[in-house]
Amino acid sequence: MAAEIIAITQQKGGVGKSTIAMHLGAAFHEKKKRVLVVDADGQNTLVHWSSAASDGASGIPFPVVNLSEAGGQIHREIKKFVNDYDIIVVDCPPSITEKVSGVVLLAASVAVIPTSSSPADYWSSVGLVKLVQQAQVMNEDLRAVFLLNKTEEKRMLTRELKVALEELGFPLLKTQIPTRECYKQAMALGQTVLQMTDRGSRLAATEIRAVADEILGMLP
């Protein structure tokens, strides 16, 4: 059975795409799925992250492959892996002017759109919705969801943003990912919060697992 492809995509940077991609990979791996994470972003955050663990330390427990140079042919490169994995998570580049995001969406089962409580994130989401809708004309199985990331629930803007996102037509995942310092620590250690034991990491891991469960529930 061919792998389900999950695209993590947003028009602008700084919304936590790479963090979400790596941690969803970890949560799926924990559920005994054969996981591949694809770094399609030219900044290669995931590639650097996966190689950051010091000698002898437990690092990222699944493969991360760099396909950032594949450009508009990335679907052909991903296709080489679909029979060897259950889930392929793709960290797409931030600009929708590139062909990469659009091509990945044509092959994906789910598009996860992270957004923080920033007006700029909302404005960029409006443009991305159009790209997803264009992809859905060709890929009728593609489903898209918003994920509120780096949230601060007490801020009024977050509550207003939730209402605005729902009006764009794609559902909003129930689980939110609050701002937590442990994500930066995990990246520096070449790990994920699922491998860490401090209280903040345990809370973060619970939230990530909940997001993964919601996404798995969307897959055929």
C-alpha positions in Angstrom: 0.0 0.0 0.0 1.4 3.4 -1.0 2.3 5.9 1.7 -0.1 8.7 2.6 1.5 12.1 2.0 1.0 14.9 4.5 2.0 18.3 3.3 2.9 21.0 5.9 2.5 24.2 4.0 2.1 27.9 4.5 2.8 30.9 2.3 5.1 32.7 4.8 7.9 31.5 7.0 8.1 31.7 10.8 4.9 29.8 11.5 6.6 26.6 12.7 6.2 24.4 9.7 9.5 22.6 10.3 8.8 22.0 14.0 5.3 20.7 13.2 6.6 18.4 10.4 9.4 16.8 12.5 7.1 16.3 15.5 4.3 14.8 13.5 6.8 12.4 12.1 7.8 11.5 15.7 4.2 11.0 16.7 3.5 8.8 13.7 6.7 6.8 14.3 5.7 6.3 17.9 2.4 4.7 16.6 4.5 2.1 14.7 4.0 3.8 11.4 6.9 3.6 8.8 7.6 7.3 8.6 9.7 9.4 6.2 10.1 13.2 6.6 11.0 15.2 3.5 12.8 18.5 3.8 11.6 20.4 0.7 12.5 23.8 2.2 15.8 25.4 0.9 16.7 26.4 4.5 17.1 22.7 5.3 16.1 23.1 8.9 15.0 19.5 9.2 18.3 18.2 7.7 20.3 20.2 10.2 18.0 19.2 13.0 18.3 15.5 12.3 22.1 15.7 12.4 22.3 17.8 15.6 22.4 14.9 18.1 25.8 14.5 19.8 27.6 11.2 19.6 25.9 8.5 21.7 22.7 10.5 22.2 19.4 9.3 20.8 18.5 11.4 17.8 15.6 11.5 15.4 14.3 7.9 15.2 13.2 8.0 11.5 14.8 9.0 8.2 14.8 12.6 7.0 15.6 13.1 3.3 16.6 16.4 1.6 14.6 17.0 -1.6 14.9 20.8 -1.5 16.7 20.8 -4.9 14.1 18.8 -6.7 11.9 21.8 -7.5 8.9 21.1 -9.6 10.0 17.5 -10.0 9.7 16.8 -6.3 6.7 14.5 -6.9 8.8 12.1 -8.9 11.4 12.0 -6.1 8.7 11.4 -3.5 7.2 8.7 -5.6 10.4 6.6 -5.2 9.6 6.3 -1.5 5.9 5.7 -1.4 6.0 1.9 -1.4 8.5 1.8 1.5 6.6 3.9 4.0 3.2 4.3 5.6 3.3 8.1 6.0 5.5 10.7 4.2 5.5 14.1 5.9 6.7 17.0 3.6 7.9 20.3 5.0 7.1 22.6 2.0 8.9 25.8 1.3 7.2 29.0 2.4 6.7 30.7 -0.9 3.7 29.6 -3.1 5.3 31.3 -6.0 7.5 28.2 -6.2 6.1 25.1 -7.9 7.0 22.8 -5.0 4.0 23.4 -2.7 1.5 23.1 -5.6 3.1 19.9 -6.9 3.2 18.3 -3.4 -0.5 19.2 -2.9 -1.4 17.3 -6.0 0.0 14.1 -4.4 -1.0 14.7 -0.8 -3.9 13.3 1.2 -3.8 16.0 3.8 -2.5 19.6 3.8 -1.8 21.0 7.3 -1.6 24.8 7.4 0.1 26.1 10.5 -0.7 29.6 11.5 0.0 31.7 14.6 -2.0 34.5 16.1 -0.6 37.0 13.7 -2.6 39.1 11.2 0.2 38.4 8.7 -0.3 34.7 9.1 -4.0 35.1 8.4 -3.4 37.1 5.3 -0.9 34.6 3.9 -3.4 31.8 4.7 -6.0 33.5 2.4 -3.6 33.1 -0.5 -2.7 29.5 0.4 -6.4 28.6 0.5 -6.6 29.5 -3.1 -3.6 27.3 -3.9 -5.1 24.3 -2.1 -8.5 24.8 -3.8 -6.7 24.8 -7.2 -5.0 21.5 -6.2 -8.3 20.0 -5.1 -9.6 20.3 -8.7 -7.0 17.8 -9.8 -6.7 15.9 -6.5 -10.2 15.3 -5.2 -9.0 13.3 -2.2 -7.0 16.3 -0.8 -8.2 17.5 2.5 -6.9 20.7 4.2 -6.9 21.8 7.9 -5.6 24.8 9.8 -3.4 24.2 12.9 -3.1 27.0 15.4 0.5 27.0 16.4 2.5 29.2 18.8 -0.7 30.2 20.5 -1.3 32.2 23.6 -4.9 31.4 24.5 -5.4 34.4 26.7 -4.8 36.8 23.8 -7.9 38.1 22.2 -6.3 38.0 18.8 -6.1 34.2 19.0 -9.8 33.9 19.6 -10.6 36.3 16.8 -8.2 34.4 14.4 -10.0 31.1 15.1 -13.3 32.6 13.9 -11.6 34.2 10.9 -9.9 31.0 9.8 -13.1 29.0 10.1 -14.7 31.5 7.6 -12.0 30.6 5.0 -13.7 27.2 4.5 -11.2 24.7 5.9 -11.7 23.1 9.3 -9.5 24.0 12.3 -7.9 21.2 14.2 -9.3 21.0 17.8 -5.8 20.8 19.2 -3.6 23.9 19.5 0.1 24.0 19.9 1.1 26.7 22.5 4.4 28.5 22.5 6.9 26.3 24.4 10.6 26.7 24.9 11.1 23.0 24.8 10.8 22.9 21.0 13.9 25.0 20.6 15.7 22.8 23.1 14.6 19.7 21.2 16.0 21.1 18.0 19.3 22.0 19.6 19.6 18.4 20.9 18.7 16.8 17.6 15.6 15.2 19.2 11.9 15.8 19.6 9.9 16.6 22.7 8.6 13.1 22.6 12.1 12.0 23.7 12.4 14.5 26.5 11.2 14.2 30.1 10.8 17.7 31.6 7.3 18.9 32.4 7.1 21.3 29.5 8.2 18.6 27.0 5.7 16.1 28.4 2.9 18.7 27.9 4.1 19.4 24.4 4.3 15.7 23.6 0.7 15.3 24.7 -0.4 18.1 22.4 1.6 16.8 19.4 0.1 13.3 19.9 -3.4 14.8 19.9 -2.7 16.6 16.6 -1.3 13.4 15.1 -4.5 11.5 16.2 -6.7 14.1 14.5 -4.7 13.9 11.3 -4.7 10.1 11.3 -8.5 10.3 11.6 -8.6 12.2 8.3 -6.7 9.5 6.4 -8.6 6.9 4.3 
